[in-house]
Amino acid sequence: MPLVVDVPLNTAIADLDEALRKLLRRELERHGFEGVEIAFDAPSKDWSGKLTSPTVDLFLYDLREALERAAISPSEKRGNGQALVTPPPLRLELTYSVTAWTKAVEDEHRLLSQVLTILFSHKRLPADVLSDSSLNGGSVLAAADTSVGRPREEKADFWSSVGGTYKASIDYVVHITVESGATFVRGPEVRTQTIRTRLSDAPARTMTELTRIGGTLRDAAGDAVANAWVAVPDAGLWAVTDGEGRYRFDRIRPGSHRVIARTADGDETEATIEVPGAPADLVIGSGGRAGEKKRAERKK
């Protein structure tokens, strides 16, 4: 299968930072916490020594694959006789260490308490704080879920590694999905196959053609119809559609054949197909075989 790589634009982490900045500023101001700065720096001694105003710091200190959420099955899209296979997305877990910085410990605890309440209340980021995000980043964050979680490591080790002084902090976890830019192209899809047979003791010109045909069954909206019964009654053949609405018949003689499809709910469609010919794609609710109306219009 040929591999096509088209890396999409992804600024999700930067967009997440900006969305959190907007959310915290808005909610803090609603409760009288005005003039609070939102930062994303490592809380080192040098950094904290330069602060001149109350600050909430969200330092992204851990980013890893969320193995318990990992998908293992690729996705597949079919069309124009081809199948496009995309690897499963990467599930990422981002962990922020959230701290509050003020001159007085009482104010610091008050500010940290309010921040904790804001983050705990929003399991999903509000749509209005994502409105200015880039197209890709905004769509990724719209499906992100968040939690106030346990720290990834002992916080004493954390503060030693960033060169800061130990203080109370909140661990804030965000799960996002990163789609792959790699696509495997499989195709063209073969849905018609002809077999020529003859008796071993018959003349060479005495030959019978048997054809294998395949098709799909979809509803009027274009969605695949699974577990439907499809039959060629005159040939005594029947099949059941799979999860993608596909079905197949083997050993059909050339000519015109009536095909009937029926769902478990009783919906039914009927069409006439030519063997050999185009794939027998059927549509429930639109009067039969897909494209039949267009062919009739072309004949006019």
C-alpha positions in Angstrom: 0.0 0.0 0.0 1.5 3.4 -0.9 2.0 5.8 2.0 0.9 9.4 1.8 2.1 11.8 4.5 0.4 15.2 4.8 1.3 16.6 8.2 -1.6 18.7 9.5 -1.2 22.1 11.3 -1.3 21.4 15.0 -0.9 24.2 17.6 -3.0 22.5 20.3 -0.6 23.0 23.2 -0.2 26.7 22.6 -3.9 27.0 22.0 -4.5 25.2 25.3 -2.3 27.7 27.1 -4.2 30.6 25.6 -7.6 29.0 26.4 -6.7 28.5 30.0 -5.4 32.0 30.3 -8.7 33.4 29.0 -10.8 31.1 31.2 -8.9 31.9 34.5 -8.8 35.6 33.9 -12.5 35.8 33.1 -13.6 33.6 36.1 -11.2 35.3 38.5 -12.4 38.8 37.6 -16.0 37.7 38.2 -15.1 37.1 41.9 -13.0 40.2 42.5 -9.6 38.8 41.7 -8.5 41.6 39.3 -5.1 42.2 38.0 -4.0 38.6 38.3 -1.3 37.6 35.8 -1.5 34.1 34.2 1.9 32.6 33.4 3.3 29.3 32.0 6.9 29.6 33.2 9.0 27.2 35.3 8.5 28.4 38.9 12.2 28.9 39.7 13.6 31.2 42.3 14.9 33.6 39.7 11.5 33.8 38.0 9.5 34.2 41.2 11.9 36.9 42.5 10.9 39.1 39.6 7.1 39.0 40.1 5.5 42.4 40.9 1.8 41.4 40.9 -0.4 38.4 41.9 0.3 35.6 39.5 -1.2 32.1 38.7 1.5 29.9 37.1 0.6 26.8 35.0 3.8 25.0 34.3 3.5 22.1 31.8 5.9 19.6 33.4 4.8 16.3 32.0 3.6 15.2 28.5 3.2 11.5 27.7 1.1 9.0 25.8 -2.1 8.0 27.7 -1.6 4.3 27.2 -4.9 3.3 29.0 -6.7 5.4 26.4 -4.7 4.3 23.3 -6.6 3.1 20.3 -5.3 0.1 18.4 -7.5 0.0 15.3 -6.9 2.2 12.3 -9.8 4.0 10.6 -10.8 3.3 7.0 -12.7 5.4 4.5 -13.8 4.0 1.1 -14.6 5.8 -2.1 -13.8 6.0 -5.8 -12.7 2.4 -5.7 -10.1 3.0 -3.1 -9.7 2.5 0.7 -7.8 5.2 2.7 -6.4 3.7 5.9 -5.3 6.1 8.7 -3.3 4.9 11.8 -5.1 5.3 15.1 -4.7 8.8 16.8 -2.1 9.5 19.5 -3.8 10.0 22.9 -1.8 12.5 25.0 -1.9 13.4 28.6 -0.6 16.9 29.6 0.0 17.7 33.3 0.4 21.2 34.6 1.6 22.2 38.0 -0.6 25.1 39.1 0.7 27.6 41.8 -0.4 31.0 43.1 2.0 33.8 43.9 1.2 36.8 46.1 3.0 38.7 48.9 0.8 37.4 51.7 0.2 33.7 52.3 -3.5 34.3 53.1 -4.0 35.9 49.7 -2.1 33.1 48.0 -4.3 30.4 49.5 -7.4 32.4 48.7 -6.3 32.7 45.1 -5.3 29.1 44.8 -8.6 28.0 46.2 -10.5 30.0 43.5 -8.3 28.6 40.8 -8.9 25.1 42.0 -12.7 25.6 41.9 -12.5 27.0 38.4 -10.5 24.1 37.0 -12.5 21.5 38.8 -15.8 22.9 37.5 -14.8 22.7 33.8 -14.5 19.1 32.6 -14.4 20.5 29.1 -13.1 23.9 28.0 -16.0 26.3 27.2 -16.5 27.0 23.5 -16.1 30.8 23.9 -12.5 30.5 25.2 -11.6 28.4 22.1 -13.1 30.8 19.6 -9.8 32.5 18.8 -7.9 29.2 18.6 -6.5 28.0 15.3 -8.7 25.8 13.3 -6.9 22.6 14.1 -6.0 23.4 17.7 -9.6 24.6 18.5 -11.1 21.4 17.1 -8.7 19.2 19.1 -9.4 21.1 22.4 -13.2 21.0 21.9 -13.0 17.2 22.5 -10.4 17.4 25.3 -11.3 16.4 28.8 -9.7 17.7 32.0 -9.3 16.7 35.6 -7.6 17.9 38.8 -5.3 14.9 39.4 -2.6 13.5 41.6 1.0 14.5 40.9 3.1 12.4 38.6 6.0 12.5 41.1 7.0 13.6 44.6 6.6 17.3 44.6 9.9 17.7 46.6 11.7 16.3 43.6 9.8 18.5 41.3 10.8 21.7 43.1 14.4 20.6 43.2 14.4 20.0 39.5 13.0 23.4 38.6 15.2 25.2 41.1 12.4 26.6 43.2 11.2 26.7 46.8 8.6 24.1 47.8 5.0 25.4 48.0 1.4 24.2 47.6 0.4 23.3 44.0 -2.4 21.8 42.0 -1.8 19.2 39.3 -4.1 19.8 36.4 -4.4 17.1 33.7 -5.7 17.6 30.1 -6.2 14.7 27.6 -6.0 15.6 23.9 -5.9 13.6 20.7 -3.4 14.1 17.9 -4.4 12.8 14.5 -1.8 11.2 12.2 -0.9 12.8 8.9 0.0 9.5 7.4 -2.5 7.7 5.1 -2.2 4.3 3.4 -3.9 4.1 0.1 -5.3 0.7 -0.8 -6.9 0.1 -4.1 -8.4 0.1 -6.5 -10.9 -2.2 -4.8 -11.8 -5.3 -6.9 -15.5 -6.1 -6.6 -16.1 -8.0 -9.9 -14.3 -11.2 -10.9 -15.1 -13.5 -13.9 -14.3 -17.3 -13.9 -14.5 -19.3 -17.1 -15.1 -23.0 -16.8 -15.8 -26.0 -19.1 -16.1 -29.8 -18.7 -12.9 -31.6 -19.1 -14.3 -33.9 -21.8 -16.2 -31.2 -23.6 -15.1 -29.3 -26.7 -12.8 -26.3 -26.0 -15.5 -23.9 -27.2 -18.0 -25.2 -24.7 -17.3 -22.7 -21.9 -19.4 -21.3 -19.0 -18.7 -17.9 -17.4 -19.4 -17.4 -13.7 -19.0 -14.0 -12.2 -18.3 -12.9 -8.6 -19.8 -9.5 -7.9 -19.8 -7.3 -4.9 -21.6 -4.1 -3.8 -22.7 -2.0 -0.9 -26.0 -1.2 0.8 -26.5 2.3 2.1 -29.4 4.4 3.4 -30.6 7.6 1.9 -28.2 9.6 4.0 -25.3 7.6 2.6 -24.6 5.6 5.8 -23.7 1.9 5.5 -26.5 -0.5 6.4 -25.1 -3.6 8.3 -26.7 -7.0 8.9 -29.2 -6.6 6.0 -30.3 -9.5 3.9 -29.5 -9.3 0.1 -30.6 -11.9 -2.3 -30.6 -12.8 -6.0 -33.8 -14.9 -5.9 -33.7 -16.2 -9.5 -30.2 -17.7 -8.8 -31.0 -18.9 -5.3 -28.2 -16.8 -3.8 -28.3 -14.7 -0.6 -25.8 -12.8 1.5 -25.7 -10.6 4.7 -24.0 -7.1 4.6 -21.0 -6.6 6.9 -20.3 -3.6 9.2 -19.5 -1.4 6.3 -22.6 -2.4 4.2 -20.6 -4.6 1.8 -21.9 -7.9 0.4 -20.7 -10.4 -2.3 -22.1 -13.1 -4.5 -20.1 -15.9 -6.1 -20.8 -17.9 -9.3 -23.5 -15.8 -11.0 -24.2 -16.4 -14.7 -24.0 -13.5 -17.1 -27.2 -11.6 -17.8 -29.8 -9.4 -16.0 -30.5 -10.4 -12.4 -33.0 -9.1 -9.9 -31.5 -8.1 -6.5 -33.5 -7.6 -3.4 -32.3 -6.1 -0.1 -34.2 -6.1 3.1 -33.3 -4.8 6.6 -34.2 -6.2 10.0 -36.7 -3.3 10.3 -38.5 -4.3 7.2 -37.2 -1.6 4.8 -36.7 -3.1 1.3 -35.3 -2.1 -2.0 -35.1 -3.9 -5.3 -32.9 -3.3 -8.4 -31.9 -5.1 -11.7 -28.2 -5.5 -12.3 -26.2 -6.6 -15.3 -23.6 -9.3 -14.9 -20.8 -8.6 -15.6 -21.2 -4.9 -15.0 -20.7 -2.1 -12.5 -20.7 -2.9 -8.8 -24.1 -3.6 -7.4 -24.4 -0.7 -5.0 -27.9 -0.4 -3.5 -29.6 2.3 -1.6 -32.5 1.7 0.9 -35.1 4.4 0.6 -34.2 5.9 -2.8 -35.7 3.5 -5.1 -33.0 0.9 -5.7 -29.6 0.8 -7.1 -27.3 3.8 -6.6 -26.8 5.7 -9.8 -29.7 4.1 -11.6 -31.6 7.5 -11.8 -28.5 9.2 -13.3 -28.1 6.5 -16.0 -31.8 6.9 -16.9 -31.3 10.6 -17.3 -28.3 10.1 -19.5 -30.3 7.8 -21.8 -32.9 10.6 -22.3 
